[in-house]
Amino acid sequence: MGRSRANVRYPLMLTILGFAMIATFLVLIMMKKMSPIAALVLIPALFCVFVGKGAKLGDYVIDGVTSLAPTAAMLMFAIVYFGVMIDVGLFDPIVRGILKFAKADPMRIVVGTAILAAIVSLDGDGSTTFMITVSAMYPLYKRLKMSLVVMTGVAAMANGVMNTLPWGGPTARAATALKLDASDIFVPMIPALAVGLLGVFVLSYFLGLRERKRLGVLTLDEVLVEQKVEEKVEEKEAETVLVGAGSGAGSGASGTGKGAAVTGGSGSGTDAEDAEDAEDGDAERFQVLDPNRPTLRPKLYWFNALLTVTLLTAMIMEWLPIPVLFLLGAALALTVNFPHIPDQKARLAAHADNVLNVSGMVFAAAVFTGVLQGTGMVDHMARWMVDVIPEGMGPHMALVTGVLSLPLTYFMSNDGFYFGVLPVLAEAGAAHGVSPLEMARASLVGQPLHMSSPLVPAVYVLVGMAKVEFGDHTRFVVKWAALTCLLILAAGMIFGII
């Protein structure tokens, strides 16, 4: 009898400690009491001791590192690859198009961020999406003193909705776990996902209006006057991000070269009706990209475009593992664009800060996930959440799955949710006549929130390149991402998809 009670209490203890570990981590980073790397390492190590498995901590960490090592390698070489592509000017035309639309209006800039993130997300990889989006938009947000957490939040939510593409990961996992066809899951979900993406654009519009109200009527001339003392610092930052107007030699803001009078159009946008002609003239002079930066390779533009398209195609078609593709792509891009070894070293050094921050965060996250999985905490947490579902909710298991996908995909990896929890939920739903297809579609609902989970390596690319504290990003994005998830769920139910 005593042993039976102990067997019951131990899983309950693991469940409680699992939730306590996650809550402690989130509270400490949001209150900025610990850095994310320190929290990801020290908190799970401490709770591993609490569980009574401190002697196995090394095994758990090695297992976690082993599982995430390919992801870390992919991120390292992806940062180098896309960093080089940004340096040589591959994305300049796309960025100029977004900036021509945005001008210096905060509302347009935020909406442009969402549009750019959604378009780039078609490649199915969050890391590349965030690298391109932040590299394009960061200088503009910085120059206009806009909120950087708005940029990271909007980009994460747009990517979260688009992450449901069949080649993005979650849909393929759901199809594999329930032995279904990915297209049967995804295609009927398109209307609901379109509503979710529209919701992100509408939210971006209102967040942009809020930024416009906060900043008031603003032109880049006003900002540049205030920032002249910062230009030398920004010139150093230009090695890792697309430089702002005037930070490059002869580009203008210093007043010594061409185009010194750089303005931002209508500023807050409230006088747009009276100043259309002025806006058109300002748009020609307003450049966030430095057209004179020495790393540009205009003669190799089509080679780099073809190389990138080939790389993304190979990713989607799964010709080779993604880390191998980016390793080969980065080596080829460096060799062709910068044939001299000193230039290659300079490009690697320019992006080393991002590489170190992101890869370090991924390996720290490996400690967190290794302890969660190795101790059995994550399994008992999932079973507890399934067990507390009332019997009367059986016929509504698709709705339950959609709601549960929010916290479960946030607190655990997609692999853990789709291969560990979804089959259990689907089995319970099948007992009440709910089809596996409905369950699979409902399981995709939580992805906009999942993309900001501390267990998703790509989010560290986002906050790292944007120079935003992870706690600040979390505090801002969780409520809006959860609202986007519920909007997708509601649309799915209204359309009869879920």
Buried (B, 14 or more C-beta within 10 A) or exposed (E): EEEEEEEEEBBEBBBBBBBBBBEBBBEBBBEEEBBBBEBBBBBBBEBBEEBEBEEBBEEBBEBBBEBBBEBBBBBBBBBBBBBBBBBBBBBBEBBBEBBBBBBBBBBBBBBBBBBBBBBBBBBBBBBBBBBBBBBBBBBBBBBBBBBBBBBBBBBBBBBBBBBBBBBBBBBBBBBEBBEBEBEBBBEBBEBBBEBBBEBBBEBBBEBBBBBBEEBEEBBBBBBBEEBEEEBEEBBEBBBBBBBBBBBBEBBBBBEEBEBBEBBBBBBBBBEBEEBEEBBEEBBEBBBBBBBEBEBBBEEBBEBBBEBBEEBBEBBBEEEEEBBBBBBBBBBBBBEBBBEEEEBBEBBBEBBBBBBEBBBBBBBBBBBBBBBBBBBBBBBBBBBBBBEEBEEEEBEBBBBBBBBBBBBBBBBBBBBBBBBBBBBBBBBBBBEEEBBBBBBBBBBBBBBBBBBBBBBBBBBBBBBBBBBBBBBBBBBBBBEBBBBBBBBBBBBBBEBEBB
